[in-house]
Amino acid sequence: MSASSTSDRLPERLVAAGLVGVIMPFIVLAWVVLMVVLFNDTDEYNRHFELSGLFTNVFVGGCIAIVLAWPLLYLLRVRPAWPVAILAVFFLAVIWQLSKAGWSNSSFLIVLGCFTYPLAAVVTAPRLRWLWRVLPVTLFLGLYLFAVLFPG
C-alpha cells in the first residue's frame, strides 16, 4: 500500500470512527436503561445500593460498548479495527476520570467521547507522521492531568 492511498483513506477512516464514537454512547445509555427496567426493585435494601448499582451498570455498559466497538469499526471498514478499539478505551478512561473529578458537564463529555474513536483512528493510522500521533495522546494526557490536579 502506498503512502498516498493511506492518506486518501484517512478521511474515510476518521468519518467511520466518528460514527462509532456517536453510536457508542447510545449503546451505553440503552444498556443502563435496560438494567434499570429489568432490576427496578423497590425494597429498602435495593434503594440503599441504587446509586452504586447505577455506576456498576454504566461500567458494565461501557465494557459492552468496548466489545461492540471492534466489530462496528470493522463493519465500517476501519482497518485495522482492533488497535482503534483498544486505544479508544484509554481515551474513554480519561473521560471517566473527568466525570469522577466533578467535571460532569454531560454535553461536553458526550462530545469529547464522540472524538475518542476518530482520535484513536488518527493515532493508529498506518504511515502517519509521528507528530499527528502524539497530538491526540498529549491532549488526553493533559485532560487526565487536569482532572487529577483540579478536581471539581
Backbone as a ProteinNet text record, in pm:
[ID]
protein_1_A
[PRIMARY]
MSASSTSDRLPERLVAAGLVGVIMPFIVLAWVVLMVVLFNDTDEYNRHFELSGLFTNVFVGGCIAIVLAWPLLYLLRVRPAWPVAILAVFFLAVIWQLSKAGWSNSSFLIVLGCFTYPLAAVVTAPRLRWLWRVLPVTLFLGLYLFAVLFPG
[TERTIARY]
83.9	0	88.7	62.1	144.5	99.5	187.1	155.3	40.6	28.1	-80	-215.6	-222.3	-350.1	-387.2	-287.8	-314.3	-370.2	-310.3	-360	-494	-522.8	-652.5	-762.1	-728.4	-826.8	-843.5	-755.4	-763.2	-895	-945.1	-1075.1	-1188.8	-1190.6	-1293.5	-1280.5	-1157.3	-1130	-1178.1	-1155.5	-1195.7	-1347.9	-1413.6	-1560	-1622.9	-1573.2	-1627	-1603.2	-1485.2	-1456.1	-1540.6	-1566	-1652.9	-1794.8	-1840.8	-1973.3	-1980.8	-1876.4	-1870.6	-1872.4	-1799.7	-1798.8	-1934.8	-2017.3	-2152.4	-2245.9	-2227.8	-2316.9	-2292.4	-2167.3	-2133.8	-2205.9	-2219.5	-2294.3	-2438.9	-2499.9	-2637	-2643.8	-2541.7	-2537.3	-2523.7	-2438	-2421.2	-2550.7	-2613.3	-2738.5	-2847.6	-2856.4	-2955.8	-2930.4	-2803.3	-2769.9	-2814.2	-2788.3	-2826.3	-2978.6	-3049.9	-3196.2	-3248.3	-3192.5	-3233.3	-3211.5	-3097.2	-3068.8	-3162.1	-3195.3	-3286.3	-3425.9	-3469	-3601	-3604.8	-3501.7	-3501.4	-3485.4	-3406.8	-3374.1	-3426.6	-3547.4	-3606.6	-3688.7	-3620.3	-3687.5	-3703.8	-3808.7	-3836.6	-3817.2	-3761.6	-3742.4	-3626.6	-3621.1	-3522.5	-3378.4	-3350.4	-3214.1	-3163.4	-3244.1	-3201.9	-3196.1	-3278.8	-3270.8	-3137.2	-3086	-2958.1	-2844.6	-2849.8	-2744	-2779.6	-2883.5	-2930.4	-2822.7	-2755.7	-2655.1	-2534.5	-2486.7	-2372.4	-2410.6	-2534.5	-2581.7	-2584.9	-2622.8	-2623.1	-2481	-2385.1	-2245.7	-2196	-2237.2	-2199.7	-2258.5	-2383.5	-2446.7	-2374.5	-2332.4	-2258.3	-2124.7	-2056.5	-1928.6	-1945.6	-2043.7	-2067.8	-2112.9	-2197	-2238.9	-2121.4	-2028.5	-1907.4	-1824.5	-1816.4	-1742.5	-1809.6	-1941.6	-2013.7	-1993	-1993.5	-1970.2	-1830.7	-1733.9	-1597.4	-1591.5	-1658.3	-1659.3	-1728.6	-1832.3	-1903.2	-1831.7	-1737.2	-1669.2	-1586.5	-1517.2	-1431.9	-1512	-1619	-1692.2	-1756.4	-1799.9	-1860.1	-1755.3	-1637.4	-1528.6	-1493.7	-1488.1	-1456.5	-1564.3	-1689.6	-1801.1	-1797.4	-1753.3	-1744.8	-1612	-1536	-1412.3	-1298.6	-1292.1	-1175.8	-1075.6	-966.2	-865.3	-732.3	-661.5	-705	-797.9	-897.8	-1001	-962.2	-892.1	-865.7	-775.6	-672.6	-595	-677.9	-770.2	-855.8	-945.4	-1006.5	-1095.5	-1019	-898.6	-819.9	-772.8	-721.5	-673.1	-787.4	-903.8	-1018.3	-1057.2	-1030.2	-1057.9	-979.7	-853.8	-772.8	-821.3	-863.3	-919.1	-1050.6	-1131.7	-1257.4	-1231.6	-1122.5	-1086.3	-1057.3	-1001.4	-976.5	-1110.2	-1207.3	-1339.1	-1404.9	-1388.5	-1440.6	-1375.8	-1245.2	-1175.3	-1227.8	-1254.6	-1311.9	-1447.9	-1530	-1662.5	-1650.9	-1556.5	-1536.1	-1481	-1402.7	-1340.6	-1438	-1558.5	-1656.9	-1675	-1601.3	-1618.1	-1724.4	-1847.3	-1951.7	-2049.9	-2003.7	-2089.5	-2113.6	-2230	-2253.8	-2244.7	-2286.1	-2277.5	-2131.4	-2044.8	-1902.3	-1841.8	-1876.8	-1821.6	-1871.3	-1997.2	-2050.1	-1980.5	-1962	-1891.9	-1747.8	-1682.6	-1545.9	-1541.5	-1640.3	-1647.9	-1665.3	-1736.1	-1753.7	-1622.7	-1528.5	-1399.5	-1297	-1328.1	-1228.8	-1194.5	-1294.4	-1267.9	-1197.4	-1237.8	-1159.9	-1015.8	-996.2	-858.8	-778.3	-842.1	-772.9	-740.9	-828.3	-801.9	-684.2	-670.1	-554.9	-426.7	-427.5	-306.2	-262.8	-358.5	-325	-321.1	-336.5	-335.8	-198.2	-196.9	-68.6	2.2	132	218.8	183.7	145.7	118	236.9	265.3	377.3	358.4	468.1	463.3	398.5	411.8	352	199.6	136.9	-8.6	-50.4	40.4	10.6	24.7	118.2	146.3	42.6	-10.1	-102.4	-227.2	-301.7	-419.2	-382.9	-273.7	-231.6	-197.2	-129	-94.2	-219	-316.4	-442.3	-510.5	-524.5	-592.9	-509.6	-379.4	-294.6	-308.7	-313.3	-334.3	-469.8	-574.2	-706.4	-707.3	-636.1	-628.3	-557.7	-445.6	-373.3	-457.3	-530.7	-619.1	-723.9	-783.1	-887.2	-829.8	-707.8	-646.9	-602	-542.7	-487.8	-592.6	-700.7	-803.4	-941.8	-966.8	-1097.1	-1207.9	-1317.9	-1441.8	-1424.4
-117.2	0	123.9	216.5	336.5	439.2	534.7	638.8	725.7	745.6	829.6	762	629.5	561.5	561	556.8	565	701.1	806.7	940.1	966.4	900.3	915	848.7	741	669.7	729.6	818.4	873.5	946.9	1031	1094.8	993.6	890.3	786.4	716.2	689.2	623.3	709.1	838.7	928.9	942.1	951.5	962.4	835.2	720.1	592.6	578.3	613.2	605.9	707.5	823.4	922.4	871.3	796.5	736.3	636.8	560.3	468.4	547.8	658.9	743.7	802.3	824.6	875.3	763.3	644.6	531.8	475	470.9	405.4	464.2	597.2	646.6	598.8	582.3	532.8	386.2	309.6	169.8	163.7	248	250.9	297.2	401.6	451.2	344.4	274.5	166.9	57.4	25.7	-75.3	-30.2	94.8	145.5	144.6	188.9	188.4	46	-46.6	-186.2	-240.4	-209.8	-259.8	-196.7	-69.5	-4.4	-65	-93.1	-152.4	-296	-373.6	-514	-533.2	-447.5	-465.8	-352.5	-308.6	-198	-252.9	-287.6	-333.8	-214.5	-217.9	-102.3	-129.1	-241.6	-264.8	-180.5	-167.7	-79.2	-119	-248.5	-295.3	-246.9	-256.6	-215.4	-64.4	9.3	155.3	205.5	135	175.1	166	67.4	45.7	98.1	180.6	226.3	303.4	397.2	477.8	394.2	309.9	225.3	126.6	79.6	-10.1	58.6	186.1	261.4	275.4	303.3	313.4	178.8	69.6	-62.6	-87.1	-47.7	-63.3	17.8	138.5	220.8	154.4	100.6	34.8	-87.4	-171.6	-291.2	-251	-148.5	-99	-46.3	17.8	64.5	-50.5	-157	-275.3	-338	-342.2	-397	-309.8	-178.7	-88.6	-107.7	-133.9	-157.9	-286.4	-390	-516.2	-499.4	-417.8	-395.9	-299	-222.6	-123.6	-190.2	-298.4	-360.7	-409	-487.9	-531.2	-415.7	-312.6	-197.6	-121.5	-105.3	-43.1	-126.7	-256.1	-345.9	-340.5	-338	-329.9	-200	-92.7	37.2	56.2	-52	-56.9	28.4	36.5	97.7	-14.6	-8.1	-113.5	-56.7	-119	-227.5	-173.5	-250.6	-204.3	-225.1	-334.4	-363.8	-261.8	-203.9	-102.6	21.8	57.1	174	146.3	28.5	-6.2	-9.7	-63.5	-72.2	64.6	146.1	279	368.8	354.1	434.9	407.9	286.8	254.4	347.4	373	461.5	605.8	647.9	782.4	793.6	688.4	689.1	688.1	627	628.6	770.1	851.9	992.2	1064.1	1036.3	1098.3	1052.2	925.2	873.2	945.6	970.7	1042.1	1185.8	1249.3	1384.9	1385	1285.2	1281.2	1250.9	1164.1	1134.2	1254.7	1337.2	1452.2	1568	1553	1658.9	1747.7	1722.1	1798.5	1726.8	1730.8	1645.8	1722.3	1820.5	1882.1	1775.5	1714.2	1594.6	1620.3	1736.7	1762.5	1769.7	1829.5	1834.9	1694.9	1614.2	1478.9	1391.5	1408.3	1330.3	1369.8	1500.5	1546.4	1497.1	1505.7	1456.3	1306	1233.7	1090.1	1056.9	1142.1	1119.8	1135.9	1209.7	1229.4	1121.8	1033.9	934.7	838.2	789.1	691.5	753.6	872.8	931.9	963.5	1012	1041.7	913	806.9	677.3	628.8	657.9	620.2	698.9	824.5	903.9	846	817.4	767.6	633.6	550.2	416.5	407.9	521.1	519.5	475.7	387.7	342.9	456.7	461.3	554.3	701.1	735.7	875.5	932.1	1059.4	1122	1111.1	1101.7	1083.7	1202.7	1322.7	1440.8	1426.7	1375.2	1358	1246.4	1156.2	1050.6	1102.1	1193.1	1242.5	1345.5	1425.2	1532.3	1481.2	1383	1336	1272.9	1199.4	1137.1	1245.8	1350.1	1462.1	1533.7	1551.5	1615.4	1537.3	1406.5	1327.2	1312.6	1307.9	1305.8	1436.3	1548.9	1678.3	1686.2	1634	1632.2	1544.8	1433	1345.1	1415.7	1478	1550.2	1663.8	1733.1	1840	1786.2	1671.4	1613.1	1567.4	1518.2	1471.1	1587.9	1689.8	1801.9	1904.4	1917.8	2017.8	1953.2	1873.4	1807.1	1909.2	1885.9	1961.1	2103.6
0	0	0	-84.8	-93.2	9.3	35.1	132.7	84.5	-47.6	-97.6	-78.6	-96.1	-74.1	73.7	161.5	304.9	340.4	287.5	318.7	252.2	140.2	76	159.8	230.3	312.3	451	492.1	626.7	652.4	562.8	590.8	606.7	523.9	536.9	672.2	711.2	838.5	955.2	947.5	1055.5	1063.4	948.3	948	1003.4	961.4	1011	1161.2	1207.7	1351	1428.2	1368.6	1431	1445.6	1345.9	1353.6	1469.1	1487.5	1601.7	1732	1735.8	1854.6	1887.3	1785.5	1807.6	1851.5	1798.6	1828.2	1968	2012.5	2139	2260.9	2276.7	2393.7	2396.5	2280	2275.7	2318.6	2285	2329.2	2481	2537.3	2682.9	2749.9	2695.1	2751.8	2744.1	2632.6	2619.2	2722.2	2747.5	2847.6	2986.8	3022.4	3153.8	3168.8	3066.8	3072.7	3086.5	3012.3	3021.4	3161.9	3221.2	3355.9	3458.8	3443.3	3537.2	3525.4	3402.8	3382.2	3434.9	3406.7	3447.6	3597.7	3661.1	3802.4	3888.1	3863.7	3938.3	4054.3	4161.8	4283.5	4377	4458.1	4542.8	4691.4	4730.2	4873.2	4926.3	5057.4	5121.1	5091.4	5086.8	5063.9	4927.7	4826.1	4692.2	4678.5	4751.7	4745.7	4799.8	4900.8	4959.5	4856.6	4769.1	4671.1	4532	4522.4	4392.2	4315.6	4381.2	4312.8	4272.9	4363.7	4327.4	4218.5	4220.1	4115	3980.3	3978.8	3852.8	3799	3887.6	3843	3788.9	3854.5	3805.4	3667.6	3648.1	3517.8	3410.8	3445.7	3349.3	3316.1	3417	3392.8	3303.1	3336	3255.5	3115.4	3106.7	2975.8	2895.3	2963.8	2895.2	2842.1	2920.8	2874.4	2753.1	2756.7	2641.9	2519.3	2538.1	2425.5	2367.7	2454.3	2406.7	2324.2	2372.8	2299.6	2164.8	2159.5	2033.8	1940.4	1991.9	1907.9	1798.5	1831.6	1730	1609.4	1628.1	1508.1	1433	1506.6	1439.5	1358.5	1413.7	1338.5	1215.7	1234.2	1122.8	1014.8	1058.3	964.6	883	947.8	879.8	806.8	792.2	714.6	770.8	901.6	966	985.2	912.6	917.9	963.1	1049.9	1137	1245.9	1281.6	1374.6	1520.6	1551.9	1692.2	1761	1694.4	1767.8	1800.3	1711.8	1737.5	1858.1	1862.7	1973.5	2106.4	2104.1	2227.8	2273.8	2183.3	2221.8	2266.6	2205.7	2246.1	2391.1	2440	2580.5	2672.2	2640.3	2723.4	2715.4	2597.2	2583.2	2661.1	2657	2732.2	2882.8	2926.1	3069	3116	3028.9	3062.9	3084	2998.2	3013.1	3142.8	3176	3302.6	3420	3412.7	3518.6	3530.2	3417.5	3420.1	3489.5	3460.9	3524.2	3673	3712.6	3854.5	3929.5	3861.4	3926.3	3943.5	3894	3911.5	3790.6	3685.9	3562.3	3480	3528.9	3472.3	3384.7	3311.6	3211.1	3104.8	3111.5	3030.9	2881.8	2834.9	2690.4	2645.1	2725.8	2692.4	2690.6	2789.7	2797.3	2683	2642.8	2530.6	2401.5	2380.6	2260	2261.4	2376.2	2386.5	2361.7	2410.8	2386	2238.7	2167.1	2023	1947.2	2004.3	1938.8	1974.6	2070.1	2111.1	1998.9	1929.6	1823	1703	1655.1	1545.1	1585.1	1708	1750.3	1767	1812.2	1818.1	1677.6	1581.8	1442.6	1385.4	1425.7	1380.5	1437.5	1567.3	1633	1574.9	1537.2	1487.1	1334.5	1266.8	1119.6	1068.8	968.9	914.5	839.9	854.9	782.5	802.3	922.4	953.5	1029.8	1011.3	1082.1	1233.3	1304.1	1448.8	1518.4	1463.2	1525.3	1535.2	1430.3	1431.6	1525.9	1556.2	1653.6	1796.5	1817.7	1952.8	1999	1907.8	1947	2020.1	1966.6	2042.6	2176.9	2180.8	2306.6	2408.5	2364.7	2452.2	2502	2414.1	2453.1	2564.9	2548.7	2650.2	2777	2764.3	2882.4	2960.5	2888.4	2953.2	3022.6	2958.3	3021.6	3146.3	3141.2	3257.3	3373.2	3344.5	3449.9	3506.1	3419.8	3464.1	3560.4	3527.6	3613.2	3746.2	3744.8	3869.3	3957.2	3895.5	3971.9	4015.4	3939.6	3969.2	3976.3	4080.2	4088.5	4114.3	4049	4061.9	4086.9
[MASK]
++++++++++++++++++++++++++++++++++++++++++++++++++++++++++++++++++++++++++++++++++++++++++++++++++++++++++++++++++++++++++++++++++++++++++++++++++++++++

